[in-house]
Amino acid sequence: MAPTGQVIEVTGVATGLLRQGKGKPVLFIHGANGVGAWLPFFENLSQNYDLLIPDHPGFGRSDDPSWIRSVPDIAFFYLDMLEQLDLRDVHLVGTSMGGWIASEMAIRNDRRIASLTMVGPAGIRVKGEPFGDIFMWSPEEATRNIFLNQEIADRLLSVKPTEEQLDVMMKNRFAVTKYGWQPRMYNPDLEKWLHRVKVPTFIGWGREDKIVPSSYAARWKQRIPHARVTVYDNCGHLPHIEASDALFADVKTFIDGVAA
Amino acid sequence: MKFVLFHLMPYRNLDFVEAKKYRSAWTVLPNSLYDPAKGAEDYAAYIEQLVSGERLGFDVIAVNEHHQTAYGLMPAPNLIASALIQRTKHTKIGVFGRALPLVNNPLTIAEEFAMLDNISRGRLIVGFVRGIGSEYHTSGINPAFSHERFHEAHDLIVKSWTQPGPFAFEGEHFTLNYANLWPRPFQSPHPKIWIPSQGSAETIHWAAAPERKYPFVVTFSTAEAVERYLKVYRSEAENFGYEVSSDQLGWAAPIYVADTDEQAYEEARGPLESLFNDYLPMPWEMLIPPGYSSLASSKALAKVRTGLGTERQTLEQLVAKGTAIIGSPKTVRERIEQMRDKTGLGNMVCLLQFGTLNDELTNRNIERFAAEVMPHLQDRAPARKDAVPA
């Protein structure tokens, strides 16, 4: 069951947070569309770990302070949060934009980070292989392009969002624009520092990802040679929804295998 | 009233069947559909049309800026303005406007305008705009910072025109150690600044502030919206403690004049409907990228969630709503008079070529308008007692 949301203050920023479970701390770092519904993937994580799912500054129930203007800012913000909550040996699990944020944290300061899991991460740009243009697509196109399995898209599109959900969707879209419009969902100064990622790293990708092509996995592997990479067949941009069980099993094996 | 002969310079030879295969005539329409031979003819004809405005008595001839679209072939409007300056002697030259947030060094805009002002010996009027939504896709500029960049660029440009240089400019988006314009503008303190806009409360409030009093031009809107926005400007001025002058209030609309209403409808129908249904349409995602409008106004707009021109509009609908003014000289005169009497309107920005309208009809339209509509309205105080003449 979904935990009751709370709002905590981090570095002066009111921050929405879902927290549930016991065990090793796992920080789930959401993607461009925000946290959304309580997913089986979250339920599974929370039954095995102390799961924390914050709303990034500007997203969901979090404030949108004007001084947080970039993904590196968000990375420092979350490093502050780890210190403030005195979380140690934290396992980062970031999808899409969240994978980008996780990598920006890991290159800056990994003292409190035990491992890094990135699923279909944005953040670097391979020339000649552009991302899908999430800002040009209509909501329906975006939903259809996010998933390979169109039954999932059909199901999502058949549900009319509530007023409250529409407000959050709009807020999230403003936030992702602020952080990712230009350069488009990447930081030109990230890739050259990825050798600083020393913690155990797992990279998951949907083979049919139309947002961040799965061909990017090779570049990440090149920059973080110790990373374990798994590409999921018959899966689009969100393996934590479309290949939820397989991804969870791999993430659990990976996290449990990391020496404490 | 003052009259502006305004041009968008559309690419008329567009293959509309092919163009409809794309989501818009903006940004994503392949430029393989542009034929330079045809485009060059359009440029030549359009420049002649604008130049004729001086002979025919228009107060201002004006151009504007748009990017990567068949809707308008003026990504660099100052180039056209420069040509117009060479071909005219007295008429004012309007650039309505430059999109300030889209450039990475706004000082280049200040410099170019200062050059045009010198070359024309003080005939320049400039417009400051934010560019339309699709231009944040084409320029890559982040729409989340559109308002910040607009205001910062504005401050830099005006400062560079009015304060002795060199000075350092320290902004969030633009930082320069040396701002020192050579040449300074010809006009003192600087060319008049107009604000053409689709209308937003924030923009009107800002433009009407006493330290600016920038003339506001409502573009491509229904008569009801034009009336509303101009009234908002008037009441903003009152709240600031001054009475609005008619030369602060403008309206931009497509206009077509012929002998009779019937003839005007017949001749304008295809071209007008092409403007609104073929050249202008773009989906919501291109029109209102996130951050381009405030969160509050985006929410309101999202409820209707119409892009621009997503539903086909007929000439009759456009005329009924007052977006376009089409008819006999008497009809057209009366429509403008009505708006003037209701709002104190002082600047009529006339789009006399629109969509596919050919040269013959365009030239006839411009001449008719100048001869049979303009003289009745030009340079007269608006009927409103409380409106101050220019």
Boltz contact constraints between the chains, C-beta under 6 A:
constraints:
  - contact:
      token1: [A, 136]
      token2: [B, 285]
      max_distance: 6.0
  - contact:
      token1: [A, 170]
      token2: [B, 299]
      max_distance: 6.0
  - contact:
      token1: [A, 173]
      token2: [B, 290]
      max_distance: 6.0
  - contact:
      token1: [A, 174]
      token2: [B, 290]
      max_distance: 6.0
  - contact:
      token1: [A, 174]
      token2: [B, 291]
      max_distance: 6.0
  - contact:
      token1: [A, 177]
      token2: [B, 144]
      max_distance: 6.0
  - contact:
      token1: [A, 177]
      token2: [B, 290]
      max_distance: 6.0
  - contact:
      token1: [A, 177]
      token2: [B, 291]
      max_distance: 6.0
  - contact:
      token1: [A, 178]
      token2: [B, 144]
      max_distance: 6.0
  - contact:
      token1: [A, 181]
      token2: [B, 142]
      max_distance: 6.0
  - contact:
      token1: [A, 182]
      token2: [B, 140]
      max_distance: 6.0
  - contact:
      token1: [A, 182]
      token2: [B, 142]
      max_distance: 6.0
